[in-house]
Amino acid sequence: MAVQSSAAVAPTGNNPFLRLVAAISTVAGWCSAGMIVAAVVITCQMIFIRFVLNGSTVWQTEAVVYLVIAATLIGLPYVQRLRGHVNVDLIPLALPKRARFALCVLTLSVSILIVGVMLYYGYDYWHFAWERGWRSDTVWGVRLWIPYLSIPVGFGLLLLQLVADLFAVLKGIDTPFGLEDA
């Protein structure tokens, strides 16, 4: 019977490419955490202004929404590196070693393809907003290319992490689905 690897983090070995991608994903995770903290601080400030000072807020709600969305997208590669996405390993556990390897390569390849499409259209959407000078329809009127930039950046970094995961499995640095053989 196969058991889950004791290390939840995707291994990098001594490979410089994998170590670089791991470092980039970790920085993205820290940036994502910082955005969540900033959103919480802004929310507390907004509550203080509204309910203690009985004032109105202009930019806080919109900033919190953009920060949480950006934190989600920018945090994708870090979660992938930690193997924190929801997965069901019933099928990989039931498969023999070679079939598990083939399934892992297939799922990572399809994931790379899908994320690549999301990156392409996300970049296209961001560039369109930047080129046209779109602004939000609120009093704050934020230039929308700024929050939309999190779409291509997040998917680009996730794509890089997925490519690194596939590379690690193909080179034998990591096991398929992080499962050890019994």
C-alpha positions as CSV (number, residue, x, y, z in Angstrom):
1,M,0.0,0.0,0.0
2,A,1.2,3.5,-0.8
3,V,1.4,6.2,1.8
4,Q,1.4,9.9,1.6
5,S,4.9,11.4,1.6
6,S,5.9,12.8,5.0
7,A,7.1,16.0,3.2
8,A,4.1,18.0,2.0
9,V,6.3,20.3,0.0
10,A,7.3,19.3,-3.5
11,P,10.9,18.3,-3.4
12,T,13.5,20.3,-5.4
13,G,16.7,18.2,-4.8
14,N,19.8,20.1,-5.9
15,N,18.2,21.1,-9.2
16,P,18.7,24.9,-9.7
17,F,15.5,25.3,-11.8
18,L,13.3,23.6,-9.2
19,R,15.0,25.6,-6.4
20,L,14.4,28.9,-8.3
21,V,10.7,28.1,-9.0
22,A,10.3,27.0,-5.3
23,A,11.8,30.4,-4.2
24,I,9.5,32.3,-6.6
25,S,6.4,30.4,-5.4
26,T,7.4,31.1,-1.8
27,V,7.8,34.8,-2.4
28,A,4.3,34.7,-4.1
29,G,2.9,33.0,-1.0
30,W,4.4,35.8,1.2
31,C,3.0,38.5,-1.0
32,S,-0.4,36.7,-0.9
33,A,-0.3,36.6,2.9
34,G,0.6,40.3,3.0
35,M,-2.4,41.1,0.8
36,I,-4.7,39.2,3.2
37,V,-3.2,41.1,6.2
38,A,-3.6,44.4,4.4
39,A,-7.2,43.5,3.5
40,V,-7.9,42.7,7.2
41,V,-6.3,46.0,8.4
42,I,-8.3,48.0,5.8
43,T,-11.5,46.2,6.9
44,C,-10.8,47.1,10.5
45,Q,-10.1,50.7,9.5
46,M,-13.3,50.9,7.5
47,I,-15.3,49.5,10.5
48,F,-13.8,52.1,12.8
49,I,-14.6,55.0,10.4
50,R,-18.1,53.8,9.8
51,F,-19.3,52.8,13.3
52,V,-17.0,54.7,15.7
53,L,-16.5,58.0,13.8
54,N,-19.9,57.7,11.9
55,G,-18.1,58.6,8.7
56,S,-18.3,57.4,5.1
57,T,-15.7,55.3,3.3
58,V,-14.7,55.7,-0.3
59,W,-12.1,53.3,-1.3
60,Q,-11.9,50.6,1.4
61,T,-14.5,48.1,0.2
62,E,-13.2,48.1,-3.4
63,A,-9.6,47.8,-2.1
64,V,-10.4,44.8,0.1
65,V,-12.2,43.0,-2.8
66,Y,-9.2,43.6,-5.1
67,L,-6.7,42.5,-2.5
68,V,-8.5,39.3,-1.7
69,I,-8.9,38.4,-5.3
70,A,-5.2,39.2,-6.0
71,A,-4.2,37.2,-2.9
72,T,-6.1,34.2,-4.2
73,L,-4.5,34.4,-7.6
74,I,-1.0,35.3,-6.5
75,G,-1.1,32.5,-3.9
76,L,-1.9,29.8,-6.4
77,P,1.7,28.7,-7.0
78,Y,2.6,28.5,-3.3
79,V,-0.5,26.3,-2.6
80,Q,0.5,24.1,-5.6
81,R,4.1,23.9,-4.2
82,L,2.8,22.8,-0.8
83,R,0.3,20.4,-2.5
84,G,-2.5,22.2,-0.7
85,H,-5.1,22.0,-3.4
86,V,-7.9,19.6,-2.8
87,N,-7.1,16.2,-4.4
88,V,-8.5,12.7,-4.3
89,D,-5.8,10.1,-4.4
90,L,-8.0,7.1,-4.5
91,I,-7.3,6.3,-8.1
92,P,-3.5,6.9,-7.9
93,L,-3.3,4.7,-4.8
94,A,-5.1,1.9,-6.6
95,L,-2.9,2.1,-9.7
96,P,0.4,0.3,-10.2
97,K,3.6,2.3,-10.3
98,R,3.8,2.8,-14.2
99,A,0.1,3.7,-14.5
100,R,0.4,6.1,-11.6
101,F,3.3,7.8,-13.4
102,A,1.4,8.0,-16.7
103,L,-1.7,9.5,-14.9
104,C,0.5,12.0,-13.1
105,V,2.1,13.1,-16.4
106,L,-1.3,13.3,-18.1
107,T,-2.9,15.4,-15.3
108,L,0.0,17.8,-15.0
109,S,0.1,18.2,-18.8
110,V,-3.6,18.9,-19.0
111,S,-3.3,21.3,-16.0
112,I,-0.5,23.1,-17.8
113,L,-2.6,23.4,-20.9
114,I,-5.6,24.7,-19.1
115,V,-3.6,27.2,-17.0
116,G,-1.8,28.3,-20.2
117,V,-5.1,29.1,-21.8
118,M,-6.1,31.0,-18.7
119,L,-2.8,32.9,-18.8
120,Y,-3.3,33.8,-22.4
121,Y,-6.8,35.2,-22.0
122,G,-5.9,36.8,-18.6
123,Y,-3.1,38.6,-20.2
124,D,-5.3,39.6,-23.1
125,Y,-7.9,41.0,-20.7
126,W,-5.3,42.9,-18.6
127,H,-3.7,44.4,-21.7
128,F,-7.1,45.4,-23.0
129,A,-7.9,47.3,-19.7
130,W,-4.4,48.9,-19.7
131,E,-4.6,49.9,-23.4
132,R,-8.1,51.4,-23.1
133,G,-7.4,53.1,-19.7
134,W,-10.3,51.4,-18.0
135,R,-11.3,52.8,-14.6
136,S,-13.8,51.4,-12.1
137,D,-17.2,53.1,-11.9
138,T,-16.8,54.0,-8.3
139,V,-15.9,57.3,-6.6
140,W,-12.3,56.0,-6.2
141,G,-12.0,55.3,-9.9
142,V,-9.1,52.9,-9.7
143,R,-7.3,52.1,-12.9
144,L,-8.4,48.6,-13.5
145,W,-5.2,47.4,-15.1
146,I,-3.7,47.4,-11.6
147,P,-6.0,44.8,-10.0
148,Y,-6.3,42.9,-13.3
149,L,-2.6,42.4,-13.4
150,S,-3.0,39.7,-10.7
151,I,-4.7,37.5,-13.4
152,P,-1.7,37.0,-15.7
153,V,0.8,37.1,-12.9
154,G,-1.0,34.5,-10.8
155,F,-1.6,32.2,-13.7
156,G,1.9,32.7,-15.0
157,L,3.4,31.8,-11.7
158,L,1.1,28.8,-11.3
159,L,2.1,27.6,-14.8
160,L,5.7,27.9,-13.9
161,Q,5.1,25.8,-10.7
162,L,3.2,23.2,-12.7
163,V,6.0,22.9,-15.3
164,A,8.5,22.5,-12.4
165,D,6.3,19.8,-10.9
166,L,6.1,17.9,-14.2
167,F,9.9,18.3,-14.6
168,A,10.5,16.9,-11.1
169,V,8.3,13.9,-11.8
170,L,9.9,13.3,-15.2
171,K,13.5,13.5,-13.8
172,G,12.6,11.3,-10.8
173,I,13.2,14.0,-8.3
174,D,9.6,13.8,-7.1
175,T,7.2,10.8,-7.1
176,P,3.8,10.9,-8.9
177,F,1.2,12.6,-6.8
178,G,3.8,12.7,-4.0
179,L,3.0,9.1,-3.1
180,E,5.7,6.8,-2.0
181,D,5.8,3.2,-3.1
182,A,5.1,0.6,-0.4
